[in-house]
């Protein structure tokens, strides 16, 4: 018997039910194989029994053969009944999804319904409608899940795009951090280089200061020796109140030594930049040296006057004092105060330079209105080309800066003193 042929009760509902789980399909396959094996055994058994009867010593087998056929027919009937029962079970399994033994009531109702084809058709149609509704529900759920999947895909794409933007931002921040680290390292290297240069400048400055200090001590010792030598030779060199050339050699030599010190300080000042704070230190040192030399010269002059006072007239003594006061003041341009120049005929001069933040003050032994640019240059005593501006009172514009070019021109004053600015001339056209 071929089990794959369609049964009379096979409907579209059976086709829809055919997609049951795998365990039920395997049960149907096993039952079909058992039916086919039994059918093959029934087909082979008559020929096998006949061959055995014919081959039995060539004797007639009439009654035995009939009995055997009857037994085989009964066996075939039993097998046919069993086959029908199994086919019914398969049909019920295909239609209802369960075996008849499990659902006898459903089988009885199906058997009763088989008698009434119209009722069976109604049942099948109702089941078909139910299956269609279930299919529609499943389709709706499928559409809903597809919509949710599309929404999730959109959210995923948006999150991926946002993640890409954040990664780009993180990469940009990393690049900025790298650039800032490189700039910081570069600044650290630059600072280290500047620190090294500063230490080198400090070392050179300390060496210069030590050298100047040694030179100053040497000059002071030389001045002391010269003064002692002059004091020793002074009584023998006088002749009726007049000094021999040998007596005036010591002051000139001291002035030359002071000029050498000032030249050394000027050379040291030129080695620094225009706004270096060490200029103030050099100016202070130069002023101290000039003040010291001024006081030594004043002390020397006072001693000589005391020794000569016994044999000289007051007029001659005053003449000598006036003659000695002017050279010392010209050589001490950076002195803040001088005992010799504290008189009513001197003019205070306050001047500024572009190399120092603090002003300088000198005294010129002339009245205000008589001081010329040449006198100011001699008092300042700076090497190089400079431009000289002086504070003056103009009737039309008020307080102004007046530049003086001629050496013989009189310097204008302001409130009883002279205020000047000394600027380097870089070759610009006036």
C-alpha positions as CSV (number, residue, x, y, z in Angstrom):
1,X,0.0,0.0,0.0
2,X,1.3,3.5,-1.0
3,X,0.8,5.8,1.9
4,X,1.7,9.0,0.0
5,X,-1.6,9.0,-1.9
6,X,-4.1,11.7,-0.8
7,X,-6.8,10.5,1.6
8,X,-10.5,11.3,1.0
9,X,-10.5,13.5,4.1
10,X,-7.3,15.4,3.1
11,X,-8.2,19.1,2.9
12,X,-6.2,22.4,3.0
13,X,-6.6,22.2,6.8
14,X,-4.5,19.0,6.6
15,X,-1.9,20.8,4.5
16,X,-1.7,23.6,7.1
17,X,-1.5,21.0,9.9
18,X,1.3,19.1,8.1
19,X,3.8,21.5,9.5
20,X,3.7,19.9,13.0
21,X,6.8,19.3,15.1
22,X,9.5,16.9,14.0
23,X,8.6,14.2,16.6
24,X,5.1,13.6,15.1
25,X,6.5,13.4,11.6
26,X,9.1,10.9,12.7
27,X,6.3,8.8,14.2
28,X,4.3,8.8,10.9
29,X,7.4,7.8,9.0
30,X,8.1,4.8,11.3
31,X,4.5,3.6,11.0
32,X,4.6,3.8,7.2
33,X,7.8,1.8,7.1
34,X,6.2,-0.9,9.3
35,X,3.2,-1.1,7.0
36,X,5.4,-1.5,3.9
37,X,7.5,-4.2,5.5
38,X,4.4,-6.2,6.5
39,X,3.0,-5.9,2.9
40,X,6.3,-7.2,1.5
41,X,6.2,-10.2,3.9
42,X,2.7,-11.0,2.8
43,X,3.6,-10.9,-0.8
44,X,6.6,-13.2,-0.4
45,X,5.1,-15.7,2.0
46,X,2.9,-17.7,-0.6
47,X,5.7,-18.3,-3.0
48,X,8.1,-19.2,-0.2
49,X,5.6,-21.7,1.3
50,X,4.8,-23.2,-2.1
51,X,8.4,-23.7,-2.9
52,X,8.9,-25.4,0.4
53,X,5.9,-27.7,-0.2
54,X,7.0,-28.5,-3.7
55,X,10.4,-29.3,-2.6
56,X,9.3,-31.7,0.1
57,X,10.3,-35.1,-1.3
58,X,8.0,-34.6,-4.4
59,X,4.9,-35.7,-2.4
60,X,1.4,-34.1,-2.9
61,X,0.5,-31.5,-0.3
62,X,-3.2,-30.7,-0.9
63,X,-4.7,-30.4,2.6
64,X,-1.6,-28.8,4.1
65,X,-1.4,-26.2,1.4
66,X,-5.1,-25.2,1.9
67,X,-4.6,-24.9,5.6
68,X,-1.6,-22.8,5.0
69,X,-3.5,-20.5,2.6
70,X,-6.3,-20.1,5.1
71,X,-3.9,-19.1,7.8
72,X,-2.2,-16.7,5.5
73,X,-5.5,-15.2,4.4
74,X,-6.5,-14.7,8.1
75,X,-3.1,-13.1,8.7
76,X,-3.6,-10.8,5.7
77,X,-7.0,-9.8,7.0
78,X,-5.6,-8.9,10.4
79,X,-2.8,-7.0,8.8
80,X,-5.2,-5.1,6.5
81,X,-7.3,-4.2,9.5
82,X,-4.2,-3.1,11.4
83,X,-3.2,-1.1,8.3
84,X,-6.5,0.6,8.1
85,X,-6.4,1.4,11.7
86,X,-2.9,2.9,11.2
87,X,-4.1,4.9,8.2
88,X,-7.0,6.2,10.2
89,X,-4.5,7.1,12.9
90,X,-2.3,8.9,10.4
91,X,-5.3,10.8,9.0
92,X,-6.3,11.8,12.5
93,X,-2.8,12.8,13.2
94,X,-2.6,14.9,10.1
95,X,-6.1,16.5,10.7
96,X,-6.1,17.0,14.5
97,X,-2.4,16.8,15.4
98,X,-3.0,13.9,17.9
99,X,-3.5,10.1,17.9
100,X,-7.0,8.6,18.1
101,X,-6.1,6.9,21.4
102,X,-5.4,10.3,23.0
103,X,-8.5,11.8,21.7
104,X,-11.2,9.2,21.3
105,X,-14.0,11.7,21.7
106,X,-12.6,13.7,18.7
107,X,-12.4,10.5,16.7
108,X,-16.0,9.6,17.5
109,X,-17.1,13.1,16.6
110,X,-15.1,12.9,13.4
111,X,-16.6,9.5,12.7
112,X,-20.1,10.8,13.2
113,X,-19.2,13.9,11.1
114,X,-17.9,11.7,8.4
115,X,-21.5,10.4,8.0
116,X,-22.6,14.0,7.5
117,X,-20.3,15.6,4.9
118,X,-22.0,18.9,5.3
119,X,-21.2,19.1,8.9
120,X,-17.6,18.0,8.2
121,X,-17.3,20.7,5.6
122,X,-18.5,23.3,8.1
123,X,-16.0,22.1,10.6
124,X,-13.2,22.3,8.1
125,X,-14.2,25.8,7.0
126,X,-14.4,27.0,10.5
127,X,-10.9,25.6,11.1
128,X,-9.7,27.2,7.9
129,X,-11.1,30.6,9.0
130,X,-9.5,30.2,12.4
131,X,-6.2,29.4,10.7
132,X,-6.6,32.4,8.4
133,X,-7.2,34.6,11.4
134,X,-4.2,33.2,13.1
135,X,-2.2,33.8,10.0
136,X,-3.4,37.4,9.8
137,X,-2.4,37.9,13.5
138,X,1.0,36.4,12.8
139,X,1.4,38.7,9.8
140,X,0.5,41.7,12.0
141,X,3.0,40.6,14.6
142,X,5.6,40.1,11.9
143,X,4.9,43.6,10.5
144,X,5.1,45.0,14.1
145,X,8.4,43.2,14.7
146,X,9.8,44.4,11.3
147,X,8.8,48.0,12.3
148,X,10.5,47.6,15.6
149,X,13.5,46.2,13.8
150,X,13.6,49.2,11.5
151,X,13.3,51.5,14.5
152,X,16.1,49.7,16.3
153,X,18.2,49.9,13.1
154,X,17.6,53.7,12.9
155,X,18.5,54.1,16.6
156,X,21.6,52.0,15.9
157,X,22.6,54.1,13.0
158,X,22.1,57.3,15.0
159,X,24.2,55.9,17.9
160,X,26.9,54.9,15.5
161,X,26.9,58.4,13.9
162,X,27.1,60.0,17.3
163,X,29.8,57.6,18.3
164,X,31.8,58.6,15.2
165,X,31.4,62.3,16.1
166,X,32.5,61.6,19.6
167,X,35.5,59.7,18.4
168,X,36.4,62.6,16.1
169,X,36.1,65.0,19.0
170,X,38.3,62.7,21.2
171,X,40.8,62.5,18.4
172,X,40.8,66.3,18.0
173,X,41.3,66.7,21.8
174,X,44.2,64.2,21.7
175,X,45.8,66.3,18.9
176,X,45.3,69.5,20.9
177,X,46.7,67.8,24.0
178,X,49.7,66.6,22.0
179,X,50.3,70.1,20.6
180,X,50.0,71.7,24.0
181,X,52.5,69.1,25.4
182,X,54.9,69.9,22.6
183,X,54.5,73.6,23.1
184,X,55.0,73.1,26.9
185,X,58.2,71.1,26.2
186,X,59.4,73.8,23.8
187,X,58.7,76.5,26.4
188,X,60.5,74.4,29.0
189,X,63.5,74.1,26.8
190,X,63.4,77.8,26.0
191,X,63.2,78.6,29.7
192,X,66.1,76.3,30.4
193,X,68.1,78.1,27.7
194,X,67.2,81.5,29.2
195,X,68.1,80.3,32.6
196,X,71.5,79.1,31.3
197,X,72.1,82.4,29.6
198,X,71.1,84.3,32.8
199,X,73.4,82.2,34.9
200,X,76.2,82.9,32.4
201,X,75.5,86.6,32.5
202,X,75.4,86.6,36.3
203,X,78.7,84.7,36.3
204,X,80.3,87.3,33.9
205,X,78.9,90.1,35.9
206,X,80.3,88.7,39.1
207,X,83.7,88.3,37.3
208,X,83.4,91.9,36.1
209,X,82.5,93.1,39.6
210,X,85.4,91.2,41.1
211,X,87.8,92.6,38.5
212,X,86.5,96.1,39.0
213,X,86.8,95.7,42.8
214,X,90.4,94.5,42.5
215,X,91.1,97.4,40.1
216,X,89.5,99.9,42.4
217,X,91.5,98.6,45.4
218,X,94.6,98.9,43.3
219,X,93.7,102.4,42.2
220,X,93.0,103.4,45.8
221,X,96.3,102.0,46.9
222,X,98.0,103.9,44.1
223,X,96.2,107.1,45.1
224,X,97.1,106.7,48.7
225,X,100.8,106.2,47.8
226,X,100.7,109.2,45.5
227,X,99.1,111.4,48.2
228,X,101.7,110.2,50.7
229,X,104.5,110.9,48.3
230,X,103.1,114.3,47.5
231,X,102.8,115.2,51.1
232,X,106.4,114.1,51.7
233,X,107.7,116.2,48.8
234,X,105.4,119.2,49.3
235,X,107.6,121.3,51.7
236,X,110.7,121.1,49.5
237,X,108.8,122.0,46.3
238,X,107.3,125.3,47.4
239,X,108.9,128.6,46.4
240,X,107.2,131.8,47.7
241,X,103.7,130.3,47.4
242,X,104.1,128.9,43.8
243,X,104.2,125.2,43.1
244,X,106.7,123.5,40.8
245,X,105.5,121.3,37.9
246,X,106.2,118.2,40.0
247,X,103.6,119.2,42.6
248,X,100.8,119.4,40.1
249,X,101.7,116.0,38.5
250,X,99.9,114.0,41.2
251,X,96.4,115.5,40.7
252,X,96.7,115.1,37.0
253,X,97.8,111.5,37.4
254,X,94.8,110.9,39.8
255,X,92.5,112.4,37.2
256,X,93.9,110.1,34.5
257,X,93.4,107.1,36.7
258,X,89.8,108.1,37.4
259,X,89.3,108.5,33.7
260,X,90.7,105.0,33.1
261,X,88.2,103.6,35.7
262,X,85.4,105.4,34.0
263,X,86.5,104.1,30.6
264,X,86.5,100.6,32.0
265,X,83.0,101.1,33.4
266,X,81.8,102.5,30.0
267,X,83.2,99.4,28.2
268,X,81.5,97.1,30.7
269,X,78.2,99.1,30.2
270,X,78.4,98.7,26.4
271,X,78.6,94.9,26.8
272,X,75.0,94.9,28.2
273,X,71.8,95.5,26.3
274,X,70.0,98.9,26.4
275,X,67.5,98.0,29.2
276,X,69.6,95.6,31.2
277,X,69.1,96.2,35.0
278,X,72.9,95.9,35.5
279,X,73.3,99.4,34.2
280,X,72.0,100.7,37.5
281,X,74.6,98.7,39.4
282,X,77.4,100.1,37.1
283,X,76.1,103.6,37.6
284,X,76.0,103.2,41.3
285,X,79.6,101.9,41.2
286,X,80.8,104.7,39.1
287,X,79.1,107.3,41.3
288,X,80.8,105.7,44.4
289,X,84.2,105.8,42.7
290,X,83.7,109.4,41.7
291,X,82.5,110.4,45.1
292,X,85.5,108.7,46.7
293,X,88.0,110.4,44.4
294,X,86.2,113.7,45.0
295,X,86.5,113.4,48.7
296,X,90.2,112.3,48.5
297,X,90.9,115.3,46.3
298,X,89.0,117.6,48.7
299,X,90.9,116.2,51.6
300,X,94.2,116.6,49.8
301,X,93.4,120.2,48.8
302,X,92.4,121.0,52.4
303,X,95.7,119.6,53.7
304,X,97.7,121.6,51.2
305,X,95.8,124.7,52.0
306,X,96.4,124.2,55.7
307,X,100.1,123.8,55.2
308,X,100.3,126.8,52.8
309,X,98.1,129.0,54.9
310,X,100.8,130.2,57.2
311,X,102.9,132.0,54.5
312,X,100.1,133.0,52.0
313,X,97.6,135.8,51.8
314,X,93.9,135.1,51.9
315,X,93.4,136.3,48.3
316,X,96.1,133.9,47.0
317,X,94.6,131.0,48.9
318,X,91.2,131.6,47.5
319,X,92.6,131.8,44.0
320,X,94.3,128.4,44.5
321,X,91.1,126.9,45.8
322,X,89.1,128.2,42.8
323,X,91.6,126.9,40.4
324,X,91.6,123.3,41.9
325,X,87.8,123.0,42.3
326,X,86.9,123.1,38.5
327,X,89.0,120.2,37.2
328,X,87.9,117.9,40.0
329,X,84.3,118.7,39.3
330,X,84.7,118.0,35.6
331,X,86.2,114.6,36.3
332,X,83.5,113.7,38.8
333,X,80.5,114.0,36.5
334,X,78.5,111.3,38.3
335,X,78.9,112.5,41.9
336,X,75.7,113.2,43.8
337,X,77.4,115.6,46.1
338,X,80.8,117.3,46.5
339,X,82.0,119.3,49.4
340,X,84.0,121.6,47.2
341,X,81.0,122.4,44.9
342,X,78.6,123.3,47.7
343,X,78.5,127.0,46.7
344,X,76.0,129.5,45.4
345,X,77.7,129.7,41.9
346,X,77.1,126.0,41.0
347,X,74.1,124.7,39.0
348,X,72.5,121.4,39.6
349,X,71.9,119.3,36.5
350,X,69.5,116.3,36.5
351,X,69.7,114.2,33.3
352,X,68.2,110.9,32.1
353,X,69.7,108.3,29.7
354,X,68.0,105.6,27.7
355,X,70.2,102.9,29.3
356,X,69.2,103.5,32.9
357,X,65.8,103.9,34.7
358,X,67.2,106.2,37.4
359,X,68.3,109.8,36.6
360,X,71.8,111.2,37.3
361,X,72.7,114.5,39.0
362,X,75.9,116.6,38.5
363,X,77.0,120.1,39.6
364,X,78.5,122.6,37.2
365,X,80.4,125.5,38.8
366,X,78.5,128.2,36.8
367,X,75.4,130.2,37.2
368,X,72.2,129.2,35.6
369,X,72.1,131.0,32.2
370,X,75.9,130.7,31.7
371,X,76.1,127.0,31.3
372,X,76.7,125.9,27.7
373,X,76.3,122.6,25.9
374,X,80.1,122.2,25.9
375,X,80.1,122.5,29.7
376,X,77.3,119.9,29.9
377,X,79.1,117.5,27.6
378,X,82.3,117.8,29.7
379,X,80.3,117.1,32.9
380,X,78.5,114.1,31.5
381,X,81.6,112.8,29.7
382,X,80.0,110.1,27.6
383,X,81.6,108.5,24.6
384,X,79.7,108.4,21.3
385,X,77.2,110.5,19.4
386,X,74.2,111.7,21.5
387,X,71.3,114.1,21.2
388,X,70.6,116.5,24.0
389,X,67.1,117.7,25.0
390,X,66.5,120.1,27.8
391,X,63.3,121.0,29.7
392,X,62.3,124.6,29.0
393,X,59.4,126.9,29.5
394,X,57.9,128.3,26.2
395,X,55.7,131.4,26.4
396,X,53.3,129.9,23.8
397,X,53.3,126.1,24.5
398,X,54.3,126.0,28.1
399,X,56.7,123.3,29.3
400,X,58.5,121.7,26.3
401,X,61.6,119.7,25.4
402,X,64.2,121.9,23.6
403,X,67.0,120.2,21.7
404,X,70.4,122.1,21.6
405,X,72.9,121.4,18.9
406,X,75.6,124.1,19.1
407,X,78.3,123.6,21.8
408,X,78.4,127.3,22.6
409,X,74.6,127.6,23.0
410,X,73.4,128.4,26.5
411,X,71.3,125.6,28.1
412,X,67.8,126.6,29.2
413,X,66.9,126.1,32.8
414,X,63.7,125.1,34.6
415,X,62.9,126.1,38.2
416,X,66.5,126.9,39.1
417,X,68.1,123.8,37.7
418,X,68.7,122.0,34.4
419,X,66.7,118.9,33.4
420,X,68.1,117.0,30.4
421,X,67.7,113.8,28.4
422,X,70.7,112.2,26.7
423,X,69.7,109.9,23.9
424,X,72.0,108.0,21.5
425,X,72.1,109.3,18.0
426,X,71.7,106.3,15.5
427,X,72.4,108.4,12.4
428,X,68.8,109.6,11.8
429,X,68.4,112.8,10.0
430,X,67.6,115.8,12.2
